Amino acid sequence: MGYLRFGWTALGTFLLFIISMPILLVAWIIGHINMKARDAITMWVVRWSFKVVMVLSGVKAHISGYDNI
């Protein structure tokens, strides 16, 4: 079972890398005009990528005490 999760996670990470390259290229172009927009786009891509990898690897995250961070 562990090898299957690793396979899905590795494949998902590779596909996320391929998919995120055009998005990050657009963010780089937007960065010449508006740095805050570029930062927002790249943070969204990173956050989304980690969520996808967590789902593929079978991790369930429970955040408690978020208001104290």
DAQUI-V522969 format. One record per backbone hydrogen bond with DSSP energy under -1.0 kcal/mol. NH is the residue of the N-H (numbers start at 1). CO is the residue of the C=O. If there is no record, write none. Layout:
NH,CO  NH,CO
This chain:
5,1  6,2  7,3  8,4  9,5  10,6  11,7  12,8  13,9  14,10  15,11  16,12  17,13  18,14  19,15  20,16  21,17  24,20  25,21  26,22  27,23  28,24  29,25  30,26  31,27  32,29  33,30  34,30  38,34  39,35  40,36  41,37  42,38  43,39  44,40  45,41  46,42  47,43  48,44  49,45  50,46  51,47  52,48  53,49  54,50  55,51  56,52  57,53  59,54  68,65  69,66
